[in-house]
Each structure stands twice: as structure tokens, then as C-alpha cells.
């Protein structure tokens, strides 16, 4: 299996300015994802897709390929990750002899995802012949604890009480996508145009490795976890 890793990292960000380059435990944020990917011997290449020259330079410094700068129309706030992934896949197929079977999308905002997580997802795809393997973690709080609130402030169950009744420890396991990794067969990604096609499998990760950096508080927590 030939697998190309793609790390999308545009220059703009709102919650944390220049987020992909912000220092985290002695390295730029993006470096943690690059190093996790380069630690795997299962990947045919590790590319960074960015519109930003400084991010490109740092990515190359840490060993990633940055063979192109992403066009401005694919670096807007409203640009979807799918468009970025397909643009990179098109570039690989049009400009190299590489024909990856899978594309592994690794968000740089998940710095605690490890090389072992990458290996486990690839192994799952190989052994099960899956079109997609997605990183997930247990939902916290559990969906059964969610409530609706009407215009007057009155609460009601979000999930009918007959389904959510019982002790919390008896609730069935519930999972959410953690954004740390999306491994997709290229033909399936092009055909379905979704990262979670029917039959997608889950690689379950602990919550501490599922941390997604979105706010300064997330950054402080990641610093604590990485320096423990």
C-alpha cells in the first residue's frame, strides 16, 4: 500500500494568530505532526499544503515536502478540507509518478497524535480492506446528558428519556471524531467526496491524545501534557 500523508496548514487563524507556527513545548505546533508522520515507515511521502511562505519554510526545516503553495482561493476561512485534500492529490498525480492508494490527512492542530496512532490506523485499513479509518475518542460528556432549552429557558431531554434512562456508568459507549487522522482510499474519497464514507472504521484514541488546539487554553493544556 502506498500512502501519502497530507498536513493542511494555512497561514490565517482566528483563535490563535499564526497558530500553526506558535511555540509548543519547544517546537512550532506543526512540527509535532510532521515528526509523527516522518516517524512512520508506512508513508510514501509527507506533504504540507499551505498558502504561507513562512509555514512552508518551517515545514521543510522539519523534513516535510512543500512542493507547491496552495492557491489563495483554497486558503479562505470557508474553504473545506476536502477541497484542499483533492487539490493535493491532483498535484501528486499530475506532477509525480506516485499513485498513492490512500491519503492520510493529519491536522497540525492535533499535536499529541503519535506515530503509533498512524501505524494502528494503517494496519486497520490493511487488514480490513477499509475505504476509510478515522480517529475517534469517547464522547465527554455523554450525549445522553445533553438537554434542549426552549425560548423561555425550559429544559427538556435532547434524547428521549426512555433511551437515556439508567445510571451513567450503564450508558452505551459513544464516540466522536477527534480530527487527529483521516485515512481514506483515494478512489473512495474522489467518488464519495466525504471523509466518512459508509463502512468507515474507527481508530479509538484516548482523550489526551485527541486534544485539538483551538484556543489558548487548549495550547496551555497541550504544553502541560507534552512536558509532563
C-alpha positions in Angstrom: 0.0 0.0 0.0 1.3 3.4 -1.0 0.1 6.1 1.4 0.7 9.8 1.1 0.3 11.9 4.2 -1.0 15.4 3.9 -0.8 18.1 6.6 -3.0 21.1 5.7 -1.7 24.4 7.3 -2.9 27.7 6.1 -1.5 31.0 7.4 -4.7 32.5 8.6 -6.2 31.7 12.0 -8.6 33.5 14.4 -8.5 32.0 17.9 -4.7 31.9 18.0 -2.8 34.1 15.5 -0.3 32.2 13.3 -1.5 29.1 15.1 0.4 26.6 13.1 3.7 28.2 14.0 3.0 29.0 17.6 5.6 27.6 20.0 4.6 24.4 21.8 7.0 22.6 24.2 10.0 24.0 22.3 8.8 23.4 18.7 6.4 25.1 16.3 2.9 23.5 16.6 3.1 22.0 13.1 6.4 20.3 13.9 4.8 17.7 16.2 2.6 16.4 13.4 5.4 16.4 10.8 7.7 14.4 13.2 4.9 11.9 14.0 4.3 11.3 10.3 8.1 11.1 9.4 8.4 8.5 12.2 6.3 6.1 10.2 7.8 3.7 7.7 4.4 3.1 6.1 4.2 6.5 4.4 5.5 7.1 0.8 5.7 10.9 1.4 4.8 13.6 3.9 3.5 16.8 2.3 2.4 20.1 3.8 -0.3 22.1 1.9 0.0 25.8 2.8 -0.5 29.2 1.3 2.1 30.7 3.7 5.8 31.0 2.8 6.9 31.1 6.5 5.0 27.9 7.3 6.4 26.3 4.1 10.0 27.1 5.3 9.4 25.7 8.8 7.8 22.6 7.4 10.8 22.0 5.1 13.1 22.6 8.1 11.4 19.7 9.9 11.6 17.4 6.9 8.3 17.7 5.1 7.8 18.2 1.4 6.2 21.5 0.4 6.3 21.2 -3.4 3.7 23.9 -4.0 2.0 26.9 -2.3 -1.8 26.5 -2.0 -3.7 29.0 -4.2 -5.5 31.8 -2.4 -8.9 30.5 -3.3 -8.2 27.4 -1.3 -6.9 29.3 1.8 -10.1 31.2 2.8 -12.0 30.8 6.1 -14.8 29.0 4.3 -12.5 26.6 2.3 -13.3 23.0 3.1 -10.7 20.4 4.0 -12.0 18.1 1.2 -11.1 20.7 -1.5 -7.6 21.0 0.0 -7.1 17.3 0.1 -8.3 16.8 -3.5 -6.1 19.7 -4.7 -3.0 18.0 -3.2 -4.0 14.6 -4.5 -4.4 16.1 -8.0 -1.0 17.7 -7.7 0.7 14.4 -6.7 -0.9 12.5 -9.6 -0.2 15.2 -12.2 3.4 16.1 -11.2 4.9 12.8 -10.0 4.9 9.2 -10.8 3.5 8.4 -7.3 0.0 6.9 -7.3 -1.0 6.6 -3.7 -3.7 4.1 -2.8 -4.6 6.0 0.4 -4.3 9.6 1.5 -3.7 10.2 5.2 -4.9 13.7 6.4 -3.2 14.9 9.6 -4.4 18.1 11.1 -1.5 20.1 12.7 -3.8 21.1 15.5 -3.6 17.5 16.9 0.0 17.6 18.3 -0.4 14.6 20.7 -1.4 12.1 18.0 1.6 9.7 17.7 3.4 7.6 15.1 1.8 4.6 16.9 -1.7 6.0 16.1 -0.7 6.4 12.5 0.6 2.8 12.4 -2.6 1.4 14.0 -4.9 3.2 11.6 -2.9 1.9 8.6 -2.9 -1.6 10.0 -6.6 -1.5 10.4 -7.1 -0.3 6.8 -4.7 -3.1 5.5 -6.2 -5.9 7.5 -9.9 -5.0 6.9 -9.6 -3.6 3.4 -11.4 -0.4 4.6 -12.1 2.6 2.4 -11.6 4.9 5.5 -10.2 4.8 9.0 -11.0 7.8 11.2 -9.6 8.9 14.6 -12.2 8.9 17.4 -12.3 9.3 21.1 -15.0 8.7 23.7 -17.6 11.5 23.9 -17.4 13.6 27.1 -19.9 14.4 28.3 -22.1 11.5 27.1 -24.8 12.5 24.5 -27.5 11.2 26.9 -26.7 14.1 29.2 -27.4 16.8 26.6 -30.5 19.0 27.1 -32.6 21.2 24.9 -33.7 24.6 26.0 -36.8 26.4 24.6 -37.2 30.2 24.1 -38.4 30.6 27.7 -35.5 28.7 29.2 -37.3 25.5 30.0 -35.1 22.3 29.8 -36.1 19.0 28.2 -34.3 15.9 27.2 -32.3 16.1 23.9 -32.6 12.3 23.7 -35.9 10.7 24.8 -35.8 9.8 28.5 -36.7 6.2 27.8 -33.5 5.8 25.8 -31.3 7.8 28.2 -32.6 6.4 31.5 -30.4 4.5 33.9 -27.1 5.1 35.6 -24.4 7.0 33.8 -22.0 4.1 34.1 -24.5 1.9 32.2 -24.7 4.2 29.2 -23.5 2.6 26.0 -20.1 3.8 24.7 -20.4 6.9 22.5 -17.6 8.3 20.3 -16.9 11.5 18.4 -14.4 12.2 15.6 -11.3 13.8 17.1 -9.9 15.3 13.9 -6.5 13.7 14.5 -6.4 11.5 11.5 -8.4 10.7 8.4 -7.1 7.8 6.3 -9.0 7.4 3.0 -8.7 5.3 -0.1 -8.1 7.8 -2.9 -10.7 6.3 -5.2 -13.3 6.3 -2.5 -12.5 9.9 -1.5 -12.9 11.1 -5.1 -16.2 9.2 -5.6 -17.9 9.9 -2.3 -16.4 13.3 -1.6 -16.6 12.7 2.1 -14.0 11.6 4.7 -16.5 9.3 6.4 -18.0 7.1 3.6 -20.3 4.2 4.5 -18.4 1.4 6.3 -15.7 3.7 7.7 -13.8 2.2 10.6 -12.7 3.8 13.8 -9.2 4.0 15.4 -10.0 4.8 19.1 -7.6 7.2 20.8 -7.5 8.3 24.4 -8.8 11.8 25.1 -5.4 13.2 26.0 -4.0 12.3 22.5 -7.2 13.6 20.9 -6.7 17.2 22.1 -7.4 19.7 19.3 -5.7 23.1 19.6 -8.4 25.8 19.0 -8.0 28.2 21.9 -5.1 29.5 24.2 -6.4 27.2 26.9 -6.0 24.2 24.6 -2.5 25.3 23.9 -1.7 25.5 27.6 -3.1 22.1 28.2 -1.1 20.6 25.3 2.1 22.2 26.8 1.4 20.6 30.1 0.8 17.2 28.6 3.9 17.3 26.4 6.2 18.4 29.1 5.0 16.1 31.9 
